[in-house]
Amino acid sequence: MGRNLLLEGVNAAYSDAVDRLGLDDNIRVLLDNPEREIMVTVPVAMDDGTLKTFRGYRVQHSSVRGPYKGGIRFDVNVDLEEVRALAALMTWKCAVADIPYGGAKGGVACDPTGMSKRELEALTKQYARMMEPVIGPQIDIPAPDVNTNDQVMSWIVDARLHTGALWARASVTGKPISLGGSLGRREATGRGVASVALQILRKAGMDPANCTAAVQGFGKVGSWTAQYLHEAGVKVVAISDISGGLFGKDGIDISGAREYVSRSPSGLLEGYDVSGLQRITNEQLLALDVDVLIPAAMEGQLTEANANGVRARMVVEAANGPTTFEADRILNERGIPVVPDILANAGGVVVSYFEWMQNLHGAQWSFDDVMTKLESKMTKACNDVWTVSKEEGCSMRAAAYMLAVNRVAQAAAYRFSL
């Protein structure tokens, strides 16, 4: 999927929601464009003594409902249009979950796999310094994303210690527990995806204990999604990552697969060999005859080219933008509902919000407390989207965008007397 298609898909879903809601042009223009876009050149002294520069980005889409919120990714494919699309997605995701944030996203165009730990630390801290004026606990609160983690967030905290220890901690989420991170944050996105999937199955009259699932992507999100589905009684028959996939008609031992990946030097499923499992490709996984297909890898996995080959009863988006706008239309016309990313994977930002609240209050909630609050938020969001979908007779994506855009538009109308 080209980056333009990701942005076009987000814009098309937004425009469709504005039309369905009958909002005026003032609101359309206000929410259609990011409030701020920052591009920086990040210089890093490399281990070989050379100075290398990297292009860094931060797009702040909307602060109408609160501070900006969104991850930072390190990837060779990062560019302004990708970050712009993901920032808008965050605005709508926060609104669907009904948490007081707007959307943002950031990234650095680099290959972190080819950099030493010292080089990554220098890159992170220099990026944080250059974004200093536009991030902070009341302005914009970054979090981990593709190829970033709690270590990267810790480096950002360290780069901001001059603002005060508590203030620096509240500047980012997804931190280690010892630096003010929240219990349950690492499981949050996958837990939320599983929660929504289970709720939608039940709403559709299906018993999760009699259902099958395939999960494309077995990283931070996909592995936890598979784990929680497995624990709920869903038979997870296929999993995959960039090294390929595994299929087992009698189900896969998800705990065993997660343990293998955690010990594997590559962190991949490659080499995992258990009796009863066969190797499949990611493309084959997407076409399996299952009750729930969960794309949890990267954007653009379901497209116009392969949407007609999907045999799942429903698709639940764990990744950001895994289904193109055209593929979404095809799947819905075929009677295959797509639970959109801005609903399904909102668990991560919900618990990021909880972490931020704990930091601001100097508190530490228990794991059970976090999970109870997360389940409550995801249940309400799921019910809200389901209700709009049924009342308006539209797809779940259209319903989620209508709900989100309307909430942001109402706030904007009060703030700007529109």
C-alpha positions as CSV (number, residue, x, y, z in Angstrom):
1,M,0.0,0.0,0.0
2,G,1.5,3.4,-0.9
3,R,1.6,6.0,1.7
4,N,-0.7,8.2,-0.4
5,L,-3.4,5.5,-0.2
6,L,-3.2,5.4,3.6
7,L,-3.8,9.2,3.7
8,E,-6.5,9.0,1.0
9,G,-8.3,6.3,3.0
10,V,-8.3,8.3,6.2
11,N,-9.5,11.4,4.3
12,A,-12.2,9.5,2.5
13,A,-13.6,8.1,5.7
14,Y,-13.5,11.5,7.3
15,S,-15.2,13.2,4.3
16,D,-17.9,10.4,4.3
17,A,-18.6,11.0,8.0
18,V,-18.9,14.8,7.5
19,D,-21.4,14.2,4.6
20,R,-23.4,11.7,6.6
21,L,-23.5,14.1,9.6
22,G,-24.4,17.1,7.4
23,L,-21.7,19.3,9.0
24,D,-21.0,22.7,7.4
25,D,-17.9,23.6,5.5
26,N,-16.4,25.5,8.4
27,I,-16.1,22.3,10.4
28,R,-15.0,20.4,7.4
29,V,-12.1,22.7,6.7
30,L,-11.2,23.1,10.4
31,L,-10.8,19.4,11.0
32,D,-9.5,18.4,7.6
33,N,-6.0,19.8,8.0
34,P,-3.4,19.3,10.7
35,E,-2.9,22.2,13.1
36,R,0.9,21.9,13.0
37,E,3.4,19.9,11.0
38,I,7.1,19.9,12.1
39,M,10.0,18.5,10.0
40,V,13.5,18.5,11.5
41,T,16.9,17.3,10.5
42,V,18.4,15.2,13.2
43,P,22.2,15.0,13.3
44,V,23.8,12.0,15.0
45,A,27.5,11.2,15.6
46,M,27.8,7.6,14.5
47,D,30.1,5.0,16.0
48,D,32.5,5.1,13.1
49,G,33.1,8.9,13.7
50,T,30.9,10.1,10.8
51,L,28.0,12.6,11.2
52,K,24.8,11.3,9.7
53,T,21.5,13.3,9.4
54,F,18.0,11.8,9.6
55,R,14.7,13.4,8.7
56,G,12.3,13.6,11.7
57,Y,8.6,14.5,11.8
58,R,5.8,15.4,14.2
59,V,2.3,16.1,12.9
60,Q,-0.2,17.5,15.4
61,H,-3.6,17.0,13.9
62,S,-6.1,18.4,16.5
63,S,-6.1,19.8,20.0
64,V,-9.8,20.6,20.0
65,R,-10.6,18.0,22.7
66,G,-7.3,18.1,24.6
67,P,-3.5,17.7,24.3
68,Y,-2.1,15.9,21.2
69,K,-1.4,12.2,21.6
70,G,0.4,9.7,19.4
71,G,3.3,7.4,18.9
72,I,6.8,7.9,17.5
73,R,8.1,5.3,15.0
74,F,11.6,4.6,13.7
75,D,11.4,3.2,10.2
76,V,13.0,3.6,6.8
77,N,9.5,4.3,5.2
78,V,8.5,7.1,7.5
79,D,7.5,10.2,5.6
80,L,5.3,13.2,6.1
81,E,2.2,11.8,4.4
82,E,2.3,8.6,6.5
83,V,2.7,10.6,9.7
84,R,-0.1,13.0,8.6
85,A,-2.5,10.1,8.1
86,L,-1.6,8.4,11.4
87,A,-2.0,11.7,13.3
88,A,-5.5,12.1,11.9
89,L,-6.3,8.4,12.9
90,M,-5.2,9.3,16.4
91,T,-7.7,12.2,16.6
92,W,-10.6,9.9,15.6
93,K,-9.4,7.0,17.8
94,C,-9.2,9.2,20.9
95,A,-12.7,10.6,20.1
96,V,-14.2,7.1,19.6
97,A,-12.7,6.0,23.0
98,D,-14.0,9.3,24.4
99,I,-10.7,10.3,26.1
100,P,-9.7,14.0,26.3
101,Y,-6.9,14.0,23.7
102,G,-6.4,15.1,20.1
103,G,-4.2,13.2,17.6
104,A,-0.6,13.4,16.7
105,K,2.1,11.2,15.3
106,G,5.9,11.3,14.9
107,G,8.7,9.5,13.4
108,V,12.3,9.4,12.2
109,A,13.2,8.0,8.8
110,C,15.9,5.5,9.7
111,D,16.8,1.8,9.9
112,P,17.0,1.1,13.6
113,T,18.1,-2.5,13.0
114,G,21.3,-1.2,11.6
115,M,22.1,1.1,14.5
116,S,23.9,0.5,17.8
117,K,22.2,1.1,21.1
118,R,24.3,4.2,21.6
119,E,23.4,5.6,18.1
120,L,19.7,5.0,18.8
121,E,20.0,6.8,22.1
122,A,21.7,9.7,20.5
123,L,19.1,9.8,17.7
124,T,16.2,9.7,20.2
125,K,17.6,12.4,22.5
126,Q,18.4,14.7,19.7
127,Y,15.0,14.3,18.2
128,A,13.4,15.0,21.6
129,R,15.5,18.1,22.0
130,M,14.5,19.4,18.6
131,M,10.8,18.8,19.4
132,E,11.2,20.3,22.8
133,P,8.9,23.4,22.2
134,V,6.0,21.3,20.9
135,I,5.8,18.3,23.3
136,G,5.0,18.1,27.0
137,P,2.3,16.8,29.4
138,Q,-0.1,19.6,28.5
139,I,0.9,19.9,24.8
140,D,1.7,16.6,23.2
141,I,2.4,13.3,24.8
142,P,4.3,10.8,22.6
143,A,4.3,7.0,23.0
144,P,6.0,4.0,21.5
145,D,5.1,2.8,18.0
146,V,6.8,0.8,15.2
147,N,10.4,0.0,16.2
148,T,10.2,2.0,19.4
149,N,9.6,0.8,23.0
150,D,9.9,1.7,26.7
151,Q,13.7,2.2,26.3
152,V,13.1,4.9,23.7
153,M,10.6,6.6,25.9
154,S,13.0,6.5,28.8
155,W,15.6,8.3,26.7
156,I,13.0,11.0,26.0
157,V,12.3,11.3,29.7
158,D,16.0,11.7,30.3
159,A,16.3,14.4,27.6
160,R,13.5,16.3,29.3
161,L,14.6,16.1,32.9
162,H,15.4,19.8,33.0
163,T,11.6,20.4,33.0
164,G,11.4,18.5,36.4
165,A,11.3,14.8,37.0
166,L,7.6,14.4,37.4
167,W,6.9,16.7,34.4
168,A,9.4,14.8,32.3
169,R,7.7,11.5,33.1
170,A,4.3,12.8,32.2
171,S,5.7,13.9,28.8
172,V,5.5,10.4,27.4
173,T,3.7,7.2,28.0
174,G,4.7,3.6,27.4
175,K,7.5,4.0,29.9
176,P,9.0,1.2,32.1
177,I,7.1,0.7,35.4
178,S,10.2,1.9,37.3
179,L,10.0,5.3,35.5
180,G,6.3,5.8,36.0
181,G,4.9,3.5,33.4
182,S,1.5,1.9,33.9
183,L,0.8,-1.7,34.8
184,G,-1.0,-3.3,31.9
185,R,0.3,-1.0,29.2
186,R,2.2,-3.6,27.2
187,E,-0.9,-5.8,27.1
188,A,-3.3,-3.0,26.5
189,T,-3.7,-2.8,22.7
190,G,-4.0,-6.6,22.3
191,R,-6.3,-6.8,25.2
192,G,-8.5,-4.1,23.7
193,V,-8.6,-5.8,20.3
194,A,-9.6,-9.1,21.8
195,S,-12.2,-7.4,23.9
196,V,-13.8,-5.8,20.9
197,A,-13.6,-8.9,18.8
198,L,-15.3,-11.0,21.5
199,Q,-18.1,-8.3,21.9
200,I,-18.8,-8.1,18.2
201,L,-18.9,-12.0,17.9
202,R,-21.5,-12.1,20.7
203,K,-23.5,-9.2,19.2
204,A,-23.5,-11.2,15.9
205,G,-25.0,-14.1,17.7
206,M,-21.8,-16.2,17.7
207,D,-20.3,-18.1,20.7
208,P,-16.6,-17.3,21.0
209,A,-16.0,-20.8,22.3
210,N,-17.1,-22.2,19.0
211,C,-15.2,-19.7,16.8
212,T,-11.9,-19.7,15.0
213,A,-9.4,-16.9,14.4
214,A,-6.4,-16.0,12.3
215,V,-3.9,-13.3,13.5
216,Q,-1.6,-11.7,11.0
217,G,1.3,-10.2,12.9
218,F,2.7,-11.7,16.1
219,G,4.4,-8.7,17.7
220,K,3.4,-6.5,20.6
221,V,-0.2,-6.3,19.5
222,G,-0.9,-9.5,17.6
223,S,0.7,-11.8,20.2
224,W,-1.4,-10.4,23.1
225,T,-4.5,-10.4,20.9
226,A,-4.0,-14.1,20.2
227,Q,-3.3,-14.8,23.8
228,Y,-6.5,-13.2,25.1
229,L,-8.6,-14.7,22.4
230,H,-7.2,-18.1,23.2
231,E,-7.9,-17.6,26.9
232,A,-11.5,-16.7,26.0
233,G,-12.0,-20.0,24.3
234,V,-11.5,-18.9,20.6
235,K,-9.5,-21.4,18.6
236,V,-6.6,-19.5,17.1
237,V,-5.7,-21.6,14.0
238,A,-3.2,-19.3,12.4
239,I,-0.5,-16.8,13.3
240,S,2.2,-15.1,11.3
241,D,4.9,-12.5,11.2
242,I,7.4,-11.2,8.6
243,S,9.1,-14.7,8.6
244,G,5.9,-16.4,7.5
245,G,3.0,-18.1,9.2
246,L,1.8,-21.2,10.9
247,F,-1.6,-23.0,10.6
248,G,-3.0,-25.7,12.8
249,K,-6.6,-26.8,12.3
250,D,-6.9,-27.9,15.9
251,G,-5.6,-24.6,17.2
252,I,-2.1,-23.3,18.1
253,D,-0.6,-23.2,21.6
254,I,-0.3,-19.4,21.8
255,S,1.6,-19.4,25.1
256,G,4.1,-21.8,23.6
257,A,4.6,-19.6,20.5
258,R,4.9,-16.5,22.6
259,E,7.5,-18.1,24.7
260,Y,9.5,-19.3,21.7
261,V,9.4,-15.7,20.2
262,S,10.6,-14.2,23.5
263,R,13.6,-16.5,23.5
264,S,14.4,-16.3,19.8
265,P,17.4,-14.1,18.9
266,S,15.4,-12.8,15.9
267,G,12.1,-12.3,17.9
268,L,10.3,-14.1,15.1
269,L,8.2,-17.3,14.6
270,E,10.8,-18.5,12.1
271,G,12.1,-22.0,13.3
272,Y,9.1,-22.7,15.5
273,D,8.4,-26.4,14.8
274,V,5.6,-28.1,16.6
275,S,3.8,-31.3,15.5
276,G,0.5,-30.6,13.8
277,L,1.4,-27.2,12.4
278,Q,2.2,-26.4,8.8
279,R,3.9,-23.4,7.3
280,I,1.8,-20.9,5.4
281,T,2.4,-17.5,3.9
282,N,0.9,-14.2,5.1
283,E,-1.2,-14.1,1.9
284,Q,-2.6,-17.6,2.6
285,L,-3.4,-16.5,6.2
286,L,-5.5,-13.6,4.9
287,A,-7.6,-16.0,2.8
288,L,-8.3,-18.6,5.5
289,D,-11.9,-19.8,6.3
290,V,-12.2,-18.5,9.9
291,D,-14.7,-16.6,11.9
292,V,-12.4,-13.7,12.7
293,L,-9.5,-12.4,10.7
294,I,-7.2,-10.0,12.6
295,P,-4.6,-8.0,10.6
296,A,-2.2,-6.9,13.3
297,A,0.9,-6.2,11.2
298,M,1.3,-3.1,9.0
299,E,-1.0,-0.9,7.0
300,G,-2.3,-1.9,3.6
301,Q,-2.7,-5.7,4.0
302,L,-6.2,-6.0,2.7
303,T,-6.6,-4.2,-0.7
304,E,-8.8,-4.2,-3.8
305,A,-6.5,-7.0,-5.1
306,N,-7.2,-9.5,-2.4
307,A,-10.4,-8.5,-0.6
308,N,-12.5,-10.8,-2.8
309,G,-10.4,-13.7,-1.5
310,V,-11.1,-13.1,2.2
311,R,-13.3,-15.9,3.6
312,A,-13.5,-14.8,7.2
313,R,-16.9,-14.0,8.7
314,M,-15.5,-10.7,10.0
315,V,-12.3,-8.6,10.1
316,V,-11.1,-6.8,13.2
317,E,-8.3,-4.3,12.6
318,A,-5.5,-4.5,15.1
319,A,-3.0,-2.6,13.0
320,N,-3.4,1.0,11.9
321,G,-4.9,1.2,8.4
322,P,-4.6,-2.5,7.4
323,T,-7.6,-2.3,5.1
324,T,-7.8,0.2,2.2
325,F,-10.9,2.2,1.8
326,E,-11.8,0.3,-1.4
327,A,-11.2,-3.1,0.3
328,D,-13.4,-2.0,3.1
329,R,-16.2,-1.3,0.6
330,I,-15.7,-4.7,-1.1
331,L,-15.8,-6.6,2.2
332,N,-18.9,-4.8,3.4
333,E,-20.7,-5.5,0.1
334,R,-19.8,-9.2,0.5
335,G,-21.4,-9.1,4.0
336,I,-18.1,-9.3,5.8
337,P,-18.1,-6.5,8.5
338,V,-14.8,-4.7,9.3
339,V,-14.3,-3.5,12.8
340,P,-12.1,-0.4,12.2
341,D,-8.8,0.4,13.7
342,I,-10.0,3.5,15.4
343,L,-12.2,1.3,17.6
344,A,-10.5,-2.1,17.7
345,N,-6.9,-1.0,18.6
346,A,-7.8,2.0,20.9
347,G,-6.8,0.0,24.0
348,G,-3.3,1.2,23.8
349,V,-4.2,4.9,23.8
350,V,-6.7,4.3,26.6
351,V,-4.1,2.9,28.9
352,S,-1.7,5.6,27.8
353,Y,-4.3,8.0,29.0
354,F,-4.4,6.1,32.3
355,E,-0.6,6.3,32.6
356,W,-0.7,10.0,32.0
357,M,-3.4,10.4,34.7
358,Q,-1.3,8.4,37.2
359,N,1.8,10.5,36.4
360,L,0.0,13.8,36.9
361,H,-1.4,12.6,40.2
362,G,1.7,10.8,41.4
363,A,-0.3,7.5,41.6
364,Q,0.2,3.9,40.7
365,W,-2.9,1.8,39.9
366,S,-3.0,-2.0,40.2
367,F,-3.0,-4.2,37.1
368,D,-6.6,-5.3,37.9
369,D,-7.7,-1.7,38.3
370,V,-6.2,-0.8,34.9
371,M,-7.7,-3.8,33.2
372,T,-11.2,-3.1,34.7
373,K,-11.1,0.5,33.6
374,L,-9.9,-0.6,30.1
375,E,-12.6,-3.1,29.7
376,S,-15.2,-0.5,30.7
377,K,-13.9,2.0,28.1
378,M,-13.7,-0.6,25.3
379,T,-17.2,-1.9,26.0
380,K,-18.7,1.6,25.9
381,A,-16.9,2.5,22.7
382,C,-17.9,-0.8,21.1
383,N,-21.6,-0.3,22.1
384,D,-21.5,3.3,20.9
385,V,-20.2,2.3,17.4
386,W,-22.5,-0.7,17.2
387,T,-25.5,1.4,18.0
388,V,-24.7,4.1,15.4
389,S,-24.1,1.4,12.8
390,K,-27.5,-0.2,13.4
391,E,-29.4,3.1,13.6
392,E,-27.8,4.6,10.5
393,G,-27.6,1.3,8.6
394,C,-24.0,1.8,7.8
395,S,-20.7,0.0,8.1
396,M,-18.9,0.0,11.4
397,R,-16.1,2.1,9.9
398,A,-18.6,4.8,8.8
399,A,-20.3,4.6,12.3
400,A,-17.0,4.9,14.1
401,Y,-16.0,8.0,12.1
402,M,-19.5,9.5,12.5
403,L,-19.2,9.1,16.2
404,A,-15.7,10.5,16.4
405,V,-16.1,13.4,14.0
406,N,-19.3,14.4,15.7
407,R,-17.6,14.5,19.1
408,V,-14.7,16.6,17.8
409,A,-17.1,18.9,15.8
410,Q,-19.2,19.5,18.9
411,A,-16.2,20.5,20.9
412,A,-15.0,22.7,18.1
413,A,-18.4,24.4,17.8
414,Y,-18.2,25.4,21.5
415,R,-14.6,26.6,21.3
416,F,-14.8,28.6,18.1
417,S,-18.5,29.6,18.2
418,L,-19.2,27.8,14.9
